[in-house]
């Protein structure tokens, strides 16, 4: 994943502290702007795995 654009899709509903829209934790969402590119890529990779576990992979907007 080369893009570090904010993955928020304005769903913002949480299941066990994980947003079902973007897959990030509340802590990751709050700290997003302060993270460097490498940390953002890590968060994006982890959030993608969380979305798969939640079965929420179809919620992403087409761009």
Backbone torsions as a table, in degrees:
resi	resn	phi	psi	omega
1	UNK	NA	113.5	-176.8
2	UNK	-95.5	-23.2	-179.3
3	UNK	-79.4	140.3	176.3
4	UNK	-118.2	25.1	177.5
5	UNK	-66.9	144.8	179.1
6	UNK	-56.0	123.8	-175.9
7	UNK	-83.0	5.6	-178.1
8	UNK	-60.1	132.9	176.1
9	UNK	-118.5	18.9	175.7
10	UNK	61.2	34.3	173.4
11	UNK	-92.5	-50.5	171.5
12	UNK	49.4	50.6	171.8
13	UNK	-119.3	137.8	-171.2
14	UNK	-112.4	142.2	173.8
15	UNK	-128.1	109.5	-177.6
16	UNK	53.0	50.2	176.6
17	UNK	72.5	6.7	179.1
18	UNK	-114.8	128.3	178.8
19	UNK	-70.0	129.0	-179.6
20	UNK	-78.9	-8.1	177.1
21	UNK	-85.8	-46.4	-175.5
22	UNK	-115.5	-15.2	177.9
23	UNK	85.2	3.7	-179.7
24	UNK	-92.1	156.1	174.7
25	UNK	-79.7	164.3	177.3
26	UNK	-58.7	-39.3	179.2
27	UNK	-63.2	-42.4	179.6
28	UNK	-66.6	-37.5	178.2
29	UNK	-64.1	-45.7	-178.7
30	UNK	-64.7	-34.9	-175.6
31	UNK	-94.7	0.9	-173.0
32	UNK	-51.0	-49.0	-175.9
33	UNK	-65.5	-23.7	-177.9
34	UNK	-90.0	-11.8	-176.9
35	UNK	-76.7	146.9	173.7
36	UNK	-81.8	173.6	-174.5
37	UNK	-59.6	-40.3	-179.3
38	UNK	-63.6	-43.3	178.9
39	UNK	-66.9	-37.4	177.5
40	UNK	-62.9	-42.2	178.5
41	UNK	-61.9	-38.9	178.1
42	UNK	-63.8	-46.3	179.3
43	UNK	-61.6	-42.0	179.7
44	UNK	-62.7	-41.3	179.0
45	UNK	-65.6	-44.9	179.4
46	UNK	-65.7	-38.8	-178.6
47	UNK	-68.5	-34.4	177.1
48	UNK	-62.7	-41.0	177.9
49	UNK	-65.6	-38.9	178.8
50	UNK	-64.0	-41.0	179.3
51	UNK	-63.1	-38.0	177.1
52	UNK	-62.4	-44.9	178.8
53	UNK	-62.6	-35.0	179.3
54	UNK	-79.4	-12.2	-176.2
55	UNK	71.8	29.2	-174.1
56	UNK	-108.9	23.1	-173.6
57	UNK	-67.1	-21.3	-177.9
58	UNK	-86.0	5.7	-175.7
59	UNK	-89.6	-5.6	-178.0
60	UNK	-72.6	142.6	176.8
61	UNK	-75.1	146.8	173.1
62	UNK	-80.2	136.7	-178.5
63	UNK	-120.5	NA	NA
